[in-house]
Amino acid sequence: MTGVSPNGQQGPHVLVESVKVPVVADDDRHHLGRVLRLRDGEPITVGDGAGCWRPCRWGTPVEPAGEIVEVPPPSPRLGVAFALIKGGRPELVVQKLVELGVDDIRPFAAERSVVRWDDAKATKNQQRLERVAREAVIQCRRAWFPVVHPVGAFEDVVGLTGAARADLGGEPVSLDHPVVLVGPEGGWTDAERAVDLPVVALSGAVLRAETAAITAGALLAALRDLEH
C-alpha cells in the first residue's frame, strides 16, 4: 500500500514538512481555510511525502489527533519515461502517473519528438510538472512523493536499470522490467529500435503518446498491487 488509508472521517489531505509538528504552508492554509472553508476542529490528514502521515484537527495551529502512521516504501520502484509531447499533455501524463503510484517519472527527447525544450523552458516546465505532481499527491493521498526527473535524452533513459521499450509486438508488461520507455507520436526510429532493450506491448492498438504512458503506469501499478 502506498497511500493514506481513506475513511469517512479524515477530511482533506495536506503535505507538511514534519508530521510530528505539522505546520501548513500559507498557500495550503489559504486553500483549506478560504476555499474549502474548513472550520476549527474539523478532521484533516497530514503527510510528509516520505512515508509518514497522521490524522489531525484543523486550526491555528493544526492539532495532531492520532498517532503517526509509517507506510513502507513502494517495492519495486516503478518508472515511466515518456517522449516529450505538445500542449498540456505532459501535465496530464504526470498527474495520472502520480495517481497510479509511479515512483520515477522521466520526460525525454526522442529523435522524432516534435517538442524541444531549451534550458530556460526545461527549468520552467520542470517546476510546473513538480507542482502538478504535488497536487496529485495531495489529491490521491500518496504517502511517498514521486520523483519527476529533469528532461533527458534517449541515451539517458535506455541505460536505466530494468528498462524496457514499449512497442507493438512486444511481450506483456512485467515487473521484471519495472521501467517502461514510451516513444513519441511519430514512433521510434530504426536507430532507437536497434538499441538492445527488452520490448513490451501496452496494447494491440496504436495508442496516442499520452495514453501509452498512462497505460504503462497502470499496468505496472496493477502488477505491483497483485504482488502485495
LOLUMDREN-881128 format. One line per field, with one value per residue (C-alpha): residue in three letters; z, y, x. Coordinates in Angstrom, 1 decimal. Each point is the difference from the previous one (the first is absolute). Layout:
BEGIN
code c(ala_...)
Z c(Z_...)
Y c(Y_...)
X c(X_...)
# end
This chain:
BEGIN
code c(met_thr_gly_val_ser_pro_asn_gly_gln_gln_gly_pro_his_val_leu_val_glu_ser_val_lys_val_pro_val_val_ala_asp_asp_asp_arg_his_his_leu_gly_arg_val_leu_arg_leu_arg_asp_gly_glu_pro_ile_thr_val_gly_asp_gly_ala_gly_cys_trp_arg_pro_cys_arg_trp_gly_thr_pro_val_glu_pro_ala_gly_glu_ile_val_glu_val_pro_pro_pro_ser_pro_arg_leu_gly_val_ala_phe_ala_leu_ile_lys_gly_gly_arg_pro_glu_leu_val_val_gln_lys_leu_val_glu_leu_gly_val_asp_asp_ile_arg_pro_phe_ala_ala_glu_arg_ser_val_val_arg_trp_asp_asp_ala_lys_ala_thr_lys_asn_gln_gln_arg_leu_glu_arg_val_ala_arg_glu_ala_val_ile_gln_cys_arg_arg_ala_trp_phe_pro_val_val_his_pro_val_gly_ala_phe_glu_asp_val_val_gly_leu_thr_gly_ala_ala_arg_ala_asp_leu_gly_gly_glu_pro_val_ser_leu_asp_his_pro_val_val_leu_val_gly_pro_glu_gly_gly_trp_thr_asp_ala_glu_arg_ala_val_asp_leu_pro_val_val_ala_leu_ser_gly_ala_val_leu_arg_ala_glu_thr_ala_ala_ile_thr_ala_gly_ala_leu_leu_ala_ala_leu_arg_asp_leu_glu_his)
Z c(0.0_-1.0_1.2_3.0_0.9_-0.7_2.3_0.3_2.9_-1.3_-1.9_-2.4_-0.3_0.0_-0.2_2.8_0.7_3.3_1.2_3.5_0.1_-3.0_-1.4_-3.0_-2.7_-0.6_-3.5_1.3_3.1_-2.3_-2.1_2.9_2.0_-2.7_-2.9_1.8_3.0_2.7_3.5_3.1_1.3_-3.3_-1.0_-2.4_-0.7_-0.5_-1.7_-0.6_-3.4_1.6_1.2_3.1_0.6_3.0_0.7_1.3_0.7_-1.9_1.8_0.8_0.6_-1.5_2.9_-0.2_0.6_-0.3_-0.2_-2.9_-2.6_-1.9_-3.4_-1.5_-3.1_-3.2_-1.4_-2.7_-1.1_-3.2_-2.7_-3.2_-2.4_-2.7_-3.1_0.1_-1.3_-0.9_1.9_3.4_-0.4_2.0_3.0_-0.6_-0.2_3.2_1.8_-0.9_0.6_3.5_0.7_-1.2_2.3_-2.4_1.9_-2.7_-2.8_-2.7_-3.1_-2.7_-3.6_-2.6_-3.5_-1.3_2.8_-1.4_3.2_1.1_3.3_0.2_3.5_1.0_-1.1_1.5_3.4_-0.2_-1.1_2.7_2.7_-1.5_-0.2_3.6_1.1_-1.9_1.7_3.4_-0.6_-1.1_3.1_2.1_-2.0_0.1_3.5_-1.0_2.9_-2.1_-2.3_-3.5_-1.8_-3.1_-1.7_-2.2_-3.7_-1.4_-3.3_-1.4_0.9_3.7_0.3_-2.0_2.6_3.0_2.0_-0.8_-3.1_-2.8_-3.2_-0.8_-3.5_-2.0_0.1_3.2_3.0_2.8_2.5_2.9_3.3_-1.3_-1.9_2.3_-2.1_-3.3_-2.7_-2.1_-3.4_-1.8_-2.2_-3.0_1.4_0.7_-2.7_-1.4_2.0_3.2_-0.7_-0.6_3.6_1.9_2.4_0.9_-1.9_1.7_-1.5_1.6_-2.3_-3.3_-1.3_-0.8_2.9_0.3_1.7_3.2_0.1_-0.4_2.9_2.3_-1.0_0.8_3.4_0.6_-1.1_2.2_3.0_-0.4_-0.1_3.2_1.8_-0.9_1.6_3.3)
Y c(0.0_3.4_2.4_1.3_-2.4_1.9_0.1_2.3_1.9_1.2_3.1_1.7_-1.1_2.5_-0.3_1.3_-0.2_-1.8_-2.1_0.2_3.8_0.6_3.5_0.7_2.3_3.4_-1.0_-3.3_1.7_2.5_-2.8_-2.0_3.0_2.3_-2.3_-3.2_2.0_-2.3_0.8_-0.3_-3.6_-1.6_-3.1_0.0_-2.2_1.2_-1.8_0.7_-1.8_-2.2_-2.8_1.6_1.4_0.6_1.2_3.6_2.7_3.2_3.2_2.5_-1.9_-3.4_-2.4_-3.7_-2.3_-3.4_-2.0_0.3_-2.8_-1.2_-1.5_-2.1_1.3_-1.5_-3.0_-0.4_3.6_0.6_2.4_1.3_2.1_1.8_1.9_3.7_0.8_3.2_2.3_-0.8_-3.8_-0.4_1.4_-2.5_-2.9_1.1_0.4_-3.4_-1.8_1.5_-1.1_-3.5_-0.3_0.3_0.9_1.4_2.2_0.9_2.3_-0.4_1.1_-2.7_0.4_0.6_2.2_3.0_1.9_1.2_1.8_2.4_0.5_2.8_-1.8_-3.3_1.7_1.7_-3.2_-2.0_2.3_-0.2_-3.8_-0.2_2.2_-2.3_-3.0_1.6_0.8_-3.6_-1.4_2.0_-1.0_-3.7_0.0_-1.6_-0.7_0.2_2.9_-1.1_1.4_2.1_-0.1_2.8_-0.5_-2.2_-1.6_-3.4_-1.0_0.8_-2.3_-3.0_-0.7_-0.1_-3.2_-2.1_2.0_-1.3_1.7_0.1_-1.1_-2.0_-3.7_-0.1_-2.3_0.8_2.7_-1.6_1.1_-1.7_3.3_2.6_3.0_0.5_2.4_1.5_1.5_3.2_0.3_-0.7_-3.2_-1.3_0.4_-3.0_1.1_0.1_-3.4_-1.4_0.7_-3.3_0.2_-2.3_0.9_0.1_0.5_2.4_-0.8_-1.7_3.4_3.1_2.3_3.8_0.8_1.2_-3.0_-2.3_1.6_-0.2_-3.6_-0.9_1.4_-1.7_-3.4_0.2_1.2_-2.8_-2.6_1.4_0.2_-3.7_-0.9_1.5)
X c(0.0_1.4_-2.7_-1.8_-2.9_-3.2_-3.0_-2.9_1.4_3.3_-0.9_2.5_3.6_3.0_3.8_2.2_3.7_-0.5_-2.9_1.4_-0.6_-2.3_0.3_-2.2_1.5_-1.7_-1.4_-1.4_-1.4_-1.8_-1.4_-1.2_-1.4_-1.3_-0.8_-1.1_-1.2_1.2_-1.0_2.1_-0.1_-0.9_2.0_2.8_3.0_3.6_2.8_3.7_0.3_2.7_-2.2_-1.6_-3.5_-2.3_-3.5_-0.3_-2.6_-0.1_0.8_2.8_2.2_-1.1_-0.4_1.1_-3.0_1.6_3.2_2.5_-0.5_3.1_-0.5_2.8_1.6_-1.5_1.8_1.0_0.3_-1.9_1.1_-1.4_2.1_-2.1_1.1_-0.8_-3.5_-1.8_-2.3_-1.2_0.3_3.3_-2.0_-2.8_2.6_1.7_-3.2_-1.3_3.3_0.1_-3.5_0.8_3.0_2.9_3.2_2.3_-1.4_2.5_-0.8_2.6_0.7_-0.2_1.2_-3.5_-1.2_-1.6_0.4_3.5_0.7_2.9_1.6_-2.3_-3.1_1.1_0.5_-3.4_-1.8_1.8_-1.4_-3.5_0.1_1.2_-3.0_-2.3_1.6_-0.4_-3.7_-0.6_1.7_-2.4_-3.0_0.7_1.6_3.3_2.3_3.1_0.8_1.1_3.0_-0.6_3.4_1.3_-0.5_2.7_1.1_-0.8_3.6_-0.8_-3.0_1.1_2.7_-2.4_0.0_-3.0_-1.0_-2.1_-1.2_-3.7_-0.9_-2.5_0.7_1.9_-0.4_-2.5_1.0_1.8_1.5_3.2_0.3_-1.6_1.1_-1.9_1.1_-2.8_0.9_-1.4_-3.0_2.2_1.3_3.5_2.6_1.9_3.1_-2.0_-1.5_3.5_0.9_0.1_-2.9_-2.9_-3.2_-3.4_-3.4_-2.5_-2.9_-0.9_-0.9_2.0_-0.4_0.5_3.2_-1.6_-2.4_2.9_1.9_-3.0_-0.7_3.6_-0.4_-3.4_1.3_3.1_-2.0_-2.5_2.7_1.7_-3.4_-0.5_3.3_-1.2)
# end
